[in-house]
């Protein structure tokens, strides 16, 4: 199983996205990815976990491979599986963000947080894997688009990477 890995200095590699992000937050606290107030930090972590813990595990490559290779799902069935879990994740985010007064330009307020670092790849996965139309999730869509206005988000998109297939970069 392949997991996100960070090699930083002489210590052992760090693994798992949320743990790596929190390590980076503690190591490089400016700009902060978590609010200073405890309840606000818990809220941002909860938003991030809606994606990273509740939705994302169902769509990772090892699960997709298991479903096709071991369970025999065809491309249509796999697409339906992915669409189901990506839509549930998007619905949960939309419900959490749409009526919450803490939602601003981003998931929490007007600066990107840990929650936005999870929202963007979630939406990008939905677009890439099932060609999802996220317009039925207007708050999620607005925040995603706001994030992509920032180079820190837009420059890291899969299609913009040097090893991306030429068709993806078009």
N, C-alpha and C positions, 0 to 999 in steps of 0.2 A: 504494500500500500504506500502510495506517495503522499506525503503531507507537506504543506508549506514549511520551508526551512530558512532560517536566518543564521548566517555565520558572522559573528561580530567579535573580532579580537581573537584571543587565544583560547577562550572557553569552549565548551561543547556547543554544538549547534542548538539553536532554539527551534521548537516546532509548534505548529498549530497557529492559525491566523490571529485569533483573538489574543492569545498569549504573547505573540510577537508584537502585535500592535500595542498592548499594554506595556511591554518591555520598552518599546521605542518611546512611548509616552513618558515613562519614568526616566529614560536616559536623555531624551531630547524634549523637555517639557514645553518648548515654545515653537510654534503656537500649540496651545493645549488641545487635546482631542477629547478630554473629559472636563466637564464643568467643575468648579471648585467646591460647590455645595454638595453634601453627601446625597441628598434625595435626588438632586439633578443628575448626579453621576449614576445613581441606580436607574433612573429613567432612561438615560442614554444607553446604558448597558442592556436594559430590557429591550429597547428598540433594536439594538444590534443583534441580540440573541433571537429575536423573532425571525431573522434571516439565518444567521450562522448556526443556530441550534435547531430551530423548528422546520425550516424549509430547505436549506442548502444540503443537508446530509442525504436527502432523497434524490438529488440530481448529480452527485459527484460521479466521476468516471468509473470508479470501482462498482458502484451500484448499477450504473448503466450497463457495464460489461456483464455483471451478474444477470441482470434481467434479460439481456439478449443471448448471451452464451449459455447460461445454465438454466434459465427459465424458458428460453425459446421465444421471447417476445419479438415480434417483427417490428419494422420501422414505425408503422402506424401505431401499434400498441405502445411502443416506447415513447413516441411523441405524445400520446394521450397521458401517459404516466407523468412525463416531465411537465406538460401543460397543467395538469391537475395540481401538482405540488408548487409550481411557480405561481399559479393563480392564487392558491391559498395563502402563500407567503405575501403576495402583493395585497390581497384583501386584508390580511391582518395588519400590515403596515398602514394601509390607507385608513383603516378604522382607528388605529392608534394615533395617527398624525392629524387627520382631517379636523377633528373637533377639539384638539388639545391646544390651549392657549400658549403652551411653551413652544409649539411649532412656529418657526419663523421662515426665513429664506431657506433654511436647512432643517434637518430633522429636529434640532433643538436650537432655537435662536437663530442668530444671523452669522454664525461662523460654523464651518464644518466640524463635525465630531466623529467619534467612533461609529455612531449610527449611520452617518453618511458613507463612511468607508465600507459599510456592509450593504447599504441600499444600492449603491452604484453597481457593484458586480452582480447583485441579484437581478436588477433590471437588465443589465447587459446580458446575463445568462438567458433571461426570458426572451430577449430579442434574438440572440444568436441561436439558441437551441430550438425554439418553437415559433420564431418570428412573431412574438407576442405584440399585440397592440395594447399599450398601457394607458390609452386615453380614458378607459373606464376607471382608472385610479388617478384622478387629477392631481391630488396632493403629491403622490409618489412621482408622477410624471414631472410636475413642476420642480420638485426638489432634485430629481435626476438631471433635468436640463440645467438647473442652476449650478449643480456640481460640475457639469461638463463645460461650463463657461470658464472654469478655473483650470489652468495648465496642469496642476498637480493631478487632476482627474483625467482630463482629456488626453494628455500625453501618455498615459499608462494604459489606454484602452487596447485590447488585444489586436485590433486591426492596425494599430500604429506601431507595433513592435517589429524589429528587424526580421524576425523569423516568421512573421505572418505570411500566409499564402498571398500571392499577388492579387488574387480575386477578392480577398477580404479587404485589401487596402484601397480598392477602387471606390 
